[in-house]
Amino acid sequence: MKWSEIRRQHPSKFILIGDVEEERLTQHSFRVAGGSVLLVSDDPKEIFRAYRQHKERGENVLYSLPLTPEDFVVEEEAVLGVMG
């Protein structure tokens, strides 16, 4: 399903999206073109729990916030830290 359609069907909701379809913009950014709606909720904790479960299984998922615009652009950044 296209992202614009998902956004229109679920305004002001947290949305967990699977099978994310990406349009690459730069080496470190992409636009979300669409995907499958896995979960819709008013509860951010519920969405984040489901997101973590899917990521732990190695699935390509994203979540959107209620105010995520129709032009959903993701900037990828390297995580820096110390592993112990």
Secondary structure as a PSIPRED ss2 file (coil, helix, strand):
# PSIPRED VFORMAT (PSIPRED V4.0)

   1 M C   1.000  0.000  0.000
   2 K E   0.000  0.000  1.000
   3 W H   0.000  1.000  0.000
   4 S H   0.000  1.000  0.000
   5 E H   0.000  1.000  0.000
   6 I H   0.000  1.000  0.000
   7 R H   0.000  1.000  0.000
   8 R H   0.000  1.000  0.000
   9 Q H   0.000  1.000  0.000
  10 H C   1.000  0.000  0.000
  11 P C   1.000  0.000  0.000
  12 S C   1.000  0.000  0.000
  13 K C   1.000  0.000  0.000
  14 F E   0.000  0.000  1.000
  15 I E   0.000  0.000  1.000
  16 L E   0.000  0.000  1.000
  17 I E   0.000  0.000  1.000
  18 G E   0.000  0.000  1.000
  19 D E   0.000  0.000  1.000
  20 V E   0.000  0.000  1.000
  21 E E   0.000  0.000  1.000
  22 E E   0.000  0.000  1.000
  23 E E   0.000  0.000  1.000
  24 R E   0.000  0.000  1.000
  25 L E   0.000  0.000  1.000
  26 T E   0.000  0.000  1.000
  27 Q C   1.000  0.000  0.000
  28 H C   1.000  0.000  0.000
  29 S E   0.000  0.000  1.000
  30 F E   0.000  0.000  1.000
  31 R E   0.000  0.000  1.000
  32 V E   0.000  0.000  1.000
  33 A E   0.000  0.000  1.000
  34 G E   0.000  0.000  1.000
  35 G E   0.000  0.000  1.000
  36 S E   0.000  0.000  1.000
  37 V E   0.000  0.000  1.000
  38 L E   0.000  0.000  1.000
  39 L E   0.000  0.000  1.000
  40 V E   0.000  0.000  1.000
  41 S E   0.000  0.000  1.000
  42 D C   1.000  0.000  0.000
  43 D C   1.000  0.000  0.000
  44 P H   0.000  1.000  0.000
  45 K H   0.000  1.000  0.000
  46 E H   0.000  1.000  0.000
  47 I H   0.000  1.000  0.000
  48 F H   0.000  1.000  0.000
  49 R H   0.000  1.000  0.000
  50 A H   0.000  1.000  0.000
  51 Y H   0.000  1.000  0.000
  52 R H   0.000  1.000  0.000
  53 Q H   0.000  1.000  0.000
  54 H H   0.000  1.000  0.000
  55 K H   0.000  1.000  0.000
  56 E H   0.000  1.000  0.000
  57 R C   1.000  0.000  0.000
  58 G C   1.000  0.000  0.000
  59 E C   1.000  0.000  0.000
  60 N C   1.000  0.000  0.000
  61 V E   0.000  0.000  1.000
  62 L E   0.000  0.000  1.000
  63 Y E   0.000  0.000  1.000
  64 S E   0.000  0.000  1.000
  65 L C   1.000  0.000  0.000
  66 P C   1.000  0.000  0.000
  67 L C   1.000  0.000  0.000
  68 T C   1.000  0.000  0.000
  69 P C   1.000  0.000  0.000
  70 E C   1.000  0.000  0.000
  71 D C   1.000  0.000  0.000
  72 F C   1.000  0.000  0.000
  73 V E   0.000  0.000  1.000
  74 V E   0.000  0.000  1.000
  75 E E   0.000  0.000  1.000
  76 E C   1.000  0.000  0.000
  77 E C   1.000  0.000  0.000
  78 A C   1.000  0.000  0.000
  79 V C   1.000  0.000  0.000
  80 L C   1.000  0.000  0.000
  81 G C   1.000  0.000  0.000
  82 V C   1.000  0.000  0.000
  83 M C   1.000  0.000  0.000
  84 G C   1.000  0.000  0.000
